[in-house]
Amino acid sequence: MSIKSEITRNPVKCKIISVSKDNKTVKLLMPRIVPAKMYLKRLHKHSLLFADSSKFTNLEVGAEVEILPCRRISKMKSWEVTSVISNQR
């Protein structure tokens, strides 16, 4: 399997946890539901991601955004904000 086939091109919905002072980086929470192997219950897990948001200046904490993977921008940033779904607190 090549690396390109593993990278998704479908946007992923995330929620903003914090915004940097210069409005170029956002910290995101990406929730996912995973079935427990033994008990067949649903476990709610999440991942913390850093994304580049230089195209959007009016992002607030609690807003829902769509992100896509991109080339590595810094040590921790390899995602890019593509659109704002809702800008609520």
N, C-alpha and C positions, 0 to 999 in steps of 0.2 A: 504494500500500500504506500503510495507516495504521500508526501506531506500536504500537497495541495488538496488531495481528496479528503483529508481529515479536517481541514479548516472549513467552517461553515460560512456561507454567504447569505444566510437568512438572518435578519435582524433579531436581536435578543432584547427582551424587555427587562429593565432594571430600575431600581429606585435609588435616587441620589442620597448619600449619607452626609457628605461634606463637600464644600467647594473651596478651592484654593484662593488666595488673596488676589492673584492676577487673573483669575477666571479662565485659566488654560487647562486645569486638571480638575477632575471630579472623582470622588471616591464613591463606588457603586456597590449595591447589594444585589446579587443575582440569586433569587430563590429557586429551588428545585425540589421536587417530591420524588423520593426513592422508596421502593417497596422493601420492607425488612425481609430478609431471607427466611428466618426461622418462624416469625409470627405472622407474616403476610399482612402487616399493618403498613401504613404510609408514614414515612419519616420526612419531616420538613428540614432540609438542609439548605445552606446558602454558601456563596462564594463572595469574597471581597475582591473587587477589581478596581484598577485605576484606568481612566480613559481620558483621551485628549478632547477638550471641549473649546478649542480656540475659535471655532466658527459660531458658537452660541455665547452671548454675553449675559443673557437674562435668566440663567439657571438658578434655582433656589433649592434648598434642602427639602426633600420630600417629593420632588417632581419625578415623574416617570419618563424615562427616555428609552430610545432604541439605540443599540450599539452594534457595531460590526468589528471583527478583527482586522487589524491592519499591520503594517510593518512595525517593528519595535521602534518606539520613539525615544524611550529612556529605559532605565533599568526595570521599572515596574509598569510602564505604560505600553500596552500593545493592543489597545482597543480605541475606537473612535466613536464619538456620539454622532449619530446620523440624523435623528429627529427628536423633537420633544412631543410626548404624547399628552401629558397633562402637567400643568405647572401649579399644583396645589400644595398647601402646607399641611 
